[in-house]
Amino acid sequence: MIGALMLDVAGTELNQEDIELLQSPQVGGVILFSRNIISPAQVRALTDHMRQIRPDILIAVDQEGGRVQRLKNGFTLLPAMGRFGELYTSEPERAIDLAEKCGWLMATEVLAVGIDFSFAPVLDINDISDVIGDRAFAQNVSDIIPLASAFMRGMKRAGMANTGKHFPGHGSVKADSHVAAAIDTRSYEEIEQNDMQSFIELQPQLDALMPAHVIYENVDPNPAGFSPFWIQKILREKLKFDGVLFSDDLTMQAACVAGGADTRIQAALDAGCDMGLVCNNRESACTALKGIQDYPLPNKARLERMRGKIPNITVGEQLDLGEEWQSVKKIIEDFKNTL
């Protein structure tokens, strides 16, 4: 049983309210933030406790590298994905090899502390969006595709499912959808021929997608994550995508066009998302939960694809995950330190 709401918890260990929320059938996932993290040992204790309460819970984190990295103390500090794109222009084979190693390293460390998956990689173009920037691999799709493909191969080898974001593309939109309404005025044809190509070409590798909180106003009046056009007609019907669909955080400012947290998650699920994220606002999470109490539970078989291969190991204050991990960690750290 996996519910349709992913929420967060208050601190570095579960409080009574967290425990009660985790027991709700419609809570299907938990996403961790920096405030939940002290050390590898503490994170593993936290995730183990969550699974004692809800063995079927999915646990996620944003561990992209660069400026979006929640697990820091005791973990490898990863380069931004844009660094691989910079190297790709002069040494493409080395860039692809390093991207694959980085995907494996990230996933190995995240799985070790009991987290099923990281919401990665970003498949957007590094164009005019300040919030995307070097979170993207490159400024053009032809460079993004081989690098993202390699990164996902590394994730898969470690035992982690991937999530491509932010469909159909956030990189060509200036506004930060966390704090403002984000509107793209381009035609469908222009979006499809540019930003969408990385999602289309990489679809065979993708386990999940996260739609953008962007309104493509000349295509559909709703943000993509609330849009039956983008989710049903384009993703499910035209592109035949059968993976998991996660909403982006429904507390972001660009999501507020859909009303309160209850109507937002209802809109996301009605449009075709499998799971809605409500983060950093406990009142909104509770409102969203009440709003979907009578909804059917999502497709469990589909969501089970996100289950990570979590090793049965004891984790200390510092990670020590074997010889291959030590070797790859040094390679990635040396690359990052030469930038």
C-alpha positions in Angstrom: 0.0 0.0 0.0 1.6 3.3 -1.2 -0.4 6.5 -0.9 -0.5 9.5 -3.1 1.1 12.2 -0.9 4.8 12.8 -0.3 5.5 15.0 2.7 8.4 15.9 4.9 9.2 15.5 8.6 10.1 18.1 11.2 13.6 17.3 12.3 16.4 14.7 12.7 14.2 12.2 14.4 10.5 11.5 14.2 8.2 13.3 16.6 4.7 12.0 17.5 3.0 14.1 14.8 5.3 12.7 12.2 4.6 9.1 13.4 0.8 9.7 13.2 1.1 11.1 9.7 3.2 8.3 8.4 0.5 5.9 9.5 -2.1 7.4 7.1 -2.7 5.2 4.1 -2.6 8.1 1.7 0.9 9.1 2.8 3.1 7.2 0.3 6.5 9.0 0.6 8.8 11.2 2.6 11.3 13.7 1.2 14.3 14.7 3.4 15.7 18.2 3.6 18.9 19.6 5.1 17.3 20.2 8.5 16.7 16.4 8.7 20.4 15.6 8.3 23.3 15.5 10.7 25.4 12.5 9.7 25.1 9.3 7.7 24.5 7.3 10.9 21.7 9.6 12.0 20.0 9.6 8.5 20.1 5.8 8.5 18.5 5.6 11.9 15.8 8.1 10.8 15.0 6.1 7.6 15.0 2.8 9.5 12.5 4.3 12.0 10.3 5.4 9.2 10.2 1.9 7.8 9.4 0.4 11.2 6.2 2.4 11.1 5.5 2.1 7.4 7.5 -0.7 5.7 6.2 0.3 2.3 7.1 4.1 2.5 9.2 5.6 -0.3 11.9 7.9 0.9 13.4 10.5 -1.4 15.9 13.4 -1.4 17.2 16.1 -3.8 20.8 15.1 -4.2 21.6 16.5 -7.7 25.1 17.9 -6.9 26.3 21.5 -6.9 23.9 23.8 -5.2 21.2 21.3 -4.8 22.6 18.7 -2.4 20.9 18.0 0.9 23.3 15.3 2.2 26.6 17.0 2.9 28.2 16.3 6.2 29.9 12.9 5.9 28.9 12.6 2.2 30.8 13.4 -1.0 30.2 17.0 -2.2 29.3 16.5 -5.9 30.0 18.9 -8.7 27.1 20.6 -10.5 26.0 18.7 -13.6 27.0 21.7 -15.7 30.7 21.0 -15.0 30.3 17.8 -17.0 28.8 19.8 -19.9 31.8 22.1 -19.9 34.2 19.2 -20.1 32.2 17.5 -22.8 33.0 20.3 -25.3 36.7 19.4 -25.2 36.9 15.8 -23.8 33.5 14.1 -24.5 34.6 10.6 -23.6 36.1 11.6 -20.3 33.0 13.7 -19.5 30.7 10.8 -20.1 32.8 8.5 -18.0 32.8 11.0 -15.1 29.1 11.6 -15.3 28.4 7.8 -15.0 30.8 7.5 -12.1 29.1 10.5 -10.4 25.7 9.0 -10.9 26.9 5.7 -9.3 28.6 7.6 -6.4 25.6 9.7 -5.6 23.2 6.7 -5.7 25.5 4.5 -3.7 25.7 7.0 -0.9 22.0 7.9 -0.9 21.0 4.2 -0.8 23.5 3.4 2.0 21.5 5.7 4.4 18.2 4.1 3.6 16.9 6.6 1.0 15.2 5.0 -2.1 16.0 7.6 -4.6 17.2 11.1 -5.4 15.0 13.3 -7.7 17.6 13.4 -10.4 18.7 14.1 -13.1 17.7 17.6 -14.4 17.0 17.3 -18.1 16.3 20.9 -18.7 18.4 23.2 -20.9 20.7 25.7 -19.3 19.2 28.7 -21.0 17.7 31.8 -19.3 16.4 30.2 -16.1 18.2 31.3 -13.0 16.8 28.5 -10.9 18.1 25.9 -13.4 21.4 27.3 -14.5 24.3 24.8 -14.0 21.9 22.2 -12.5 21.4 21.4 -16.2 24.2 19.4 -17.9 24.5 21.8 -20.9 23.0 24.5 -23.0 21.9 22.2 -25.8 20.1 18.9 -26.0 22.8 17.2 -28.1 25.2 17.5 -25.1 22.6 16.8 -22.4 21.5 13.5 -23.8 24.8 11.5 -23.6 25.7 13.0 -20.2 22.3 12.4 -18.6 22.2 9.0 -20.1 25.6 8.2 -18.5 24.6 9.6 -15.1 21.4 7.5 -15.1 23.4 4.4 -16.1 25.5 5.0 -13.0 22.4 5.4 -10.8 20.9 2.2 -12.2 24.1 0.2 -11.6 24.0 1.3 -8.0 20.4 0.1 -7.7 18.5 3.5 -7.9 15.6 4.6 -10.1 15.8 8.0 -11.7 13.5 10.9 -12.1 13.9 13.3 -15.1 12.8 16.9 -14.4 11.2 19.3 -15.2 9.0 18.1 -18.2 8.5 19.6 -20.8 11.4 22.0 -19.9 12.0 24.8 -17.4 15.3 26.1 -18.7 13.8 28.5 -21.2 11.6 30.3 -18.6 13.2 33.1 -16.6 10.9 33.1 -13.5 11.7 30.9 -10.6 8.6 28.8 -10.1 9.4 28.5 -6.4 8.6 32.1 -5.8 6.7 33.4 -8.9 4.4 32.4 -11.6 6.4 31.0 -14.5 5.0 31.5 -18.0 6.4 30.3 -21.3 4.9 31.9 -24.4 6.3 29.6 -27.0 4.3 27.3 -29.3 4.0 23.6 -28.7 6.2 23.0 -31.8 9.0 25.1 -30.5 9.0 23.5 -27.1 8.8 20.0 -28.6 11.7 20.7 -31.0 13.9 22.1 -28.3 13.4 21.5 -24.6 11.4 18.3 -24.9 14.0 16.4 -27.0 16.1 15.3 -24.0 12.9 13.8 -22.4 11.9 12.2 -25.6 15.3 10.7 -26.5 16.0 9.5 -22.9 12.5 8.1 -22.3 13.6 4.4 -22.6 15.9 5.0 -19.6 13.5 7.0 -17.5 11.7 5.5 -14.5 9.9 8.7 -13.5 9.3 12.3 -14.5 8.5 15.5 -12.7 6.5 18.0 -14.6 7.4 21.7 -14.4 5.3 24.3 -12.5 5.3 26.3 -15.7 2.3 27.6 -17.7 2.9 27.1 -21.4 0.2 29.6 -22.1 -0.1 29.1 -25.9 -0.5 25.4 -25.3 -2.6 25.0 -22.2 -3.8 27.3 -19.4 -2.6 25.0 -16.6 0.9 24.5 -15.2 2.2 21.3 -16.7 1.8 19.3 -13.5 -1.9 20.2 -13.4 -2.5 19.7 -17.1 -4.3 16.7 -18.6 -3.0 17.9 -21.9 0.7 17.6 -21.0 0.3 14.5 -18.7 -2.4 12.5 -20.5 -2.3 13.6 -24.1 1.4 14.2 -24.6 3.2 12.0 -22.0 0.9 9.0 -21.7 -0.7 8.9 -25.2 1.7 10.5 -27.6 5.1 9.6 -26.0 3.7 6.3 -24.4 5.5 7.1 -21.1 4.5 4.5 -18.5 6.7 5.6 -15.7 5.9 7.3 -12.4 4.8 11.0 -12.4 5.6 13.1 -9.4 4.3 16.6 -9.0 6.8 19.2 -8.2 6.4 20.8 -4.7 2.8 21.9 -4.5 3.7 24.7 -2.0 5.7 26.5 -4.6 4.3 29.9 -5.6 3.7 28.8 -9.2 1.4 26.0 -8.0 -0.8 28.4 -6.1 -2.9 29.1 -9.2 -4.7 25.9 -8.4 -6.0 27.1 -5.0 -5.4 25.6 -1.6 -3.2 22.6 -0.9 -6.2 20.2 -1.1 -7.3 21.5 -4.5 -3.7 21.5 -5.7 -3.1 17.9 -5.0 -6.5 16.9 -6.3 -5.7 18.8 -9.6 -2.3 17.1 -9.9 -3.8 13.6 -9.3 -6.7 14.3 -11.5 -4.4 15.4 -14.3 -2.5 12.1 -14.0 0.3 12.4 -11.4 0.9 9.4 -9.3 2.1 11.2 -6.2 1.9 14.8 -5.1 4.7 16.6 -3.1 3.7 19.0 -0.3 6.9 20.2 1.4 8.0 22.6 4.2 4.5 23.4 5.3 2.9 21.0 7.7 -0.5 22.7 7.7 -0.6 22.4 3.9 0.4 18.8 4.0 -2.4 18.0 6.5 -4.9 20.0 4.3 -3.7 18.0 1.2 -4.0 14.7 3.1 -7.6 15.5 4.0 -8.4 16.5 0.4 -7.5 13.0 -0.9 -8.7 10.8 1.9 -11.5 9.4 -0.4 -9.2 9.1 -3.5 -8.2 5.6 -4.6 -4.7 4.7 -3.8 -2.3 5.1 -6.8 -0.9 2.3 -9.0 1.3 0.4 -6.5 3.1 -1.6 -9.2 4.2 1.5 -10.9 5.4 3.2 -7.7 7.2 0.1 -6.6 9.7 0.8 -9.5 11.1 3.6 -7.4 12.1 1.2 -4.6 15.8 1.4 -4.1 18.2 -1.5 -3.5 19.1 -0.5 0.1 22.0 -2.4 1.5 21.7 -4.2 4.8 24.7 -2.4 6.4 25.5 -0.5 9.6 26.5 3.1 8.7 28.8 5.2 10.9 29.3 8.9 11.3 31.4 8.8 8.1 30.6 6.6 5.2 32.9 3.7 4.3 31.4 1.8 1.4 34.3 -0.3 0.1 37.1 -0.1 -2.4 35.2 0.9 -5.5 33.4 3.6 -3.6 36.8 5.0 -2.3 38.2 5.0 -5.8 35.3 6.7 -7.5 34.9 9.2 -4.6 38.5 10.3 -5.1 38.1 10.6 -8.9 35.0 12.8 -8.5 36.5 14.9 -5.7 39.7 15.4 -7.8 37.6 16.5 -10.8 35.5 18.8 -8.6 38.6 20.4 -7.0 40.2 21.1 -10.4 37.3 23.2 -11.5 
